[in-house]
């Protein structure tokens, strides 16, 4: 099947079919006719021919820290939605939270070549900055702020501050915090700094002996929470930098209760998180958490990247997205604009 045959069956010109296949303007009537023929015949254009004709491969490299994450799946869903609608395919690379692998995949995609790259960032190291400054293909960084590339990120500091104030309002004794490495400027540094500022605004301080650092895993959150609960007997709020860590903290609380065997009055501890994880909500009935527009960030990232690729947009873009504070299993939500 050729473009000429498609045009004959659709009753349109070959030029109209070519414009349709390459994302150009075609009237709605002709677009419907061409789509109908393509759907009926199962026609697939030659990728090699399209690359030669348009000078684009219609491939986008997407580098993610891990694939078994609800937040990452929401982001990639948003990216995929835009790419599919505009005739592009996604090449997905998972780094298992290894910054060195991120660099390897960035250079691999640049040489592949792809038309552009979306990096769902966890940290921006010197090697990252070097690549971003000298990259030969358009790049959008999602989830982290950087001045070296177009970026779309969340208001992690503002979200942390809102959660810090909420934690103080929920506490009658001591608030503990389980964070992540501060090399992650968003989930690590910004959320913790905002949380401390929020507690201070609420009239309290986060004491260092009530702080632990976790990996981005439930089992690591469990270990960090057990350390706190075994050493401190006056904690009534454990705030966690992610909902995944919060799931581990909840598991630790259940383990401590089981260990007591019901002989003591149960310690009432509220666990909070960031991410609004739907599986945790279903399993635990909901905790105070922060909802970020992860799918929206994926959509905006893909749209921005394709605008650079197809239209040659040169104006640097730094887009900060807002958040919603979700108050546990109640219907109370407060929305904050970025």
Buried (B, 14 or more C-beta within 10 A) or exposed (E): EEBEBBBEBBEBEBEBBBBBBBBEEBEEEBBEBBEEBBEEEEBEBEEEEBBEEBEBBBBBBBBBBBEEBBBBBBBBEBBBBBBEEBBBEBBBBBBEBBBEBBBBBBEBBBEBBBBBBBBBBBBBBEBBBEBBEEBEBBBBBBBBBBEBBBBBBBBBBBBBBBBBBBBBEBBEEBBBBBBBBBEBBBBBBBBBBBBBBBBBEBEBEBEEEBBBBBBBBBBBBBBBBBBBBEEBEEBBBBBBBBBBBBBBBBBBBEBBBEEEEEEEEEBEBBBBBBBBBEEBBEEBEBBBBBBBBBBBBBBBBBBBBBBBBBEEBEEEBEBBBBBBBBBBEEEEEEEBEB
